[in-house]
Amino acid sequence: MFKPYVTAAVFTITVVPSLLQLAVPGLEAAWMRDPAAIAAGEWWRPVTALLVQDGGVFGTLANLAFLAVLGYVAERALGPRRWLTLYAAGAVAGESAGYLLHQPGAGNSVALCGLAAGLALLAGDRPARSLGAFYAVVSGVWLLAGLGTWGVVAMVVLTAAGFQLVVHRERLPQWLPVAVPVAAALVLAALGDLHGYALLAGIIVGWILKEAWPSTFRRTNPA
């Protein structure tokens, strides 16, 4: 019986401080990514920023839910080592971009974007591929909703398209689930959104893994 040990471990490490911050004033500020504080020597902040959330109650619950669901699917499809590699790729890219672009913040969504994009690229024609692409759409467009009316329109349209990827995946060309996170990555990166850089990192690292060890993906348990 499959047991998602890595997903469970990362979820446990993340859920405790993420929920604790809702009751402890100042915890988010102390652990968040703060480019000025990092430059002053608080080098640990890019790591602790992944363990607290800056999206309030809704953002916190959404990120934790995505971690549980996406983490389970990705670990079943790709295995623990590739799971950790892609999650780390998104985290490093997102936190690095935040520091270089002087954007403070917190949340594990950048790491999840790396995992989702890599999953969409690596999972082949399995159902996990469509779910990864669907997450890439959702994680990107609900951020685009902050653009106002056009953001809401984009969110509705692209989320509907994401559902089609999941429900009707057998009727879709194989390149489409990969094209979705690529498009989301480019749009968000062009807007200066850190999630775009995290998605790009997942795509690039996923491609490297696929080219370096192509035979390993044929032996992975289907999701």
Secondary structure, 3 states (H helix, E strand, C coil): CCCCHHHHHHHHHHHHHHHHCCCCCCHHHHHCECHHHHHCCCCCHHHHCCCCCCCHHHHHHHHHHHHHHHHHHHHHHHCHHHHHHHHHHHHHHHHHHHHHCCCCECCCHHHHHHHHHHHHHHCCCCHHHHHHHHHHHHHHHHHHHHHCHHHHHHHHHHHHHHHHHHHCHHHCCCCHHHHHHHHHHHHHHHCCCHHHHHHHHHHHHHHHHHHHCHHHHHCCCCC
